[in-house]
Amino acid sequence: MTIAEIVKLTSENISDFEIHLGNFLDEFYRSSEAGKGNIVRDEPEYFKTIPQQTYAFLAGTVEKLCNDSGIEPPKWVFKDEYILKDPMFAMDAKGMLRLYLLVESPIEFVVRNIFVTENCLQRV
């Protein structure tokens, strides 16, 4: 499953995004280095049914996975359209949780104005 395929599937039912993301992460983690590059290479198509913050989150996901795997991230993840104007906090965080996310978020998400847990891409 590629990043572009996740977006296409999610466009059909946004509530299935987390399932598709999990499947993508499983595929990425078990792939070879070359396979990982192929999975993230193509920029996803734009769908009006998918919020901009989802696209920004996916760009951060791809950049983080590539950096952690020692492969060069695709150029599309650095486009301005994948940077949010307003901050997005995971779990609709408030108070101390928001402060925790400000400190813990990986830089690949912070530069996109997204604040998540440090292990948001880990699978169990």
N, C-alpha and C positions, 0 to 999 in steps of 0.2 A: 504494500500500500504506500503510495507516494503522498507528499504533502498536498499536491494538486488534487489527488483523489479524495483526500479527507474533506477538502473544501467542497468539492462537488457533492459528495454524500451528505455533508452537513447542510448544504443549500436546500436539500429536499426535506430535512427535518432538523432544525437547529437544536432541539432537545437531545439529539443523539451525538452532539459534538464530543462529549467526554468519552463515550464509547469508541468513537472513531479515533480520537487522540490516543487513547490507550492502545488500540490496535496498531496505530502508527508507531508508537514508542516501542512496542514489542518487536515490530518488524525492524526498526532501526537498530535496536540493541543487539539483535541476533545476526545482523548483516555484516558482510566483510567491509573493509574500508571503501573499496570501489562501489559496493552496493549502497553504502550509506550516502555517498556522493550522488548516486543516481536517484535515490529516494527524495532528496531535498533540492535537486538541481532546478526543476521547473517551477516558475512562479505560478501560484494558484490564480485561477480565473476569478474575476470579481462578480459577486452575486449580491443583489440588493437585500436579500433575505438574511445575510450574514452581517452582524454588527462590525464596525471598524475595529473595535477593541479585540475581536476574535482574530482578525487579520494581523493586528499588531502583536498579539500573544503568539501566534504561529511564527511570525518572523523572529521574535525573541527566542522561541523554542528551537527553531532551526539554527540560529546563530549559536546558542548555548550548546546544543548537541554537537555541532561541528567543532567548536572550540574545545569541548571536552574530549572529542575523539581525535583531535590533531589533524582535522581536514579543513580546507579553506571553505568558509561559508559562501554560498552563492551570492552574487552581487545584488540580486533583487531584495534581499533582506535589509539592505541599507537605504532603501528608497524612503523619502519623506512621508509617503502615505502610510507607512507602518509605524509612525510615531504619533502617539496620542497628544492632543492639546491639553486635555484634562487628565489628571492622574486616575488610575484605576487600581483599586485595592482588592486583592483576593478576599473572598468570604465577606465582602461588603464591610471590611474591617473598620472598627471605630476605636477610639481611645488608645489604650496601651498596645492593643494588637496592631493597630496602624503604625505605631512607633516601631514595634518589633519588625514589621514587614519593611519599613523604610531602611532599617539596618541590615536585614538579612537577605534582601532580594539580590539575585545575581545581576551583575552589571548589564548583561545582555537584555534584561527586562527593564532595568532602571532607565537606560537611555531611551526607552520607548514610553516612559512615564507609567510603567506597570510595576506593581509591587506585590510580590508573591513570596511564598516560603522558599527557602534555599533548596529544598528537595522536591519541588513541585513536579519534576520530570522523572522522578524515581518510580520504579514499578516494584511491586511486592511479589 
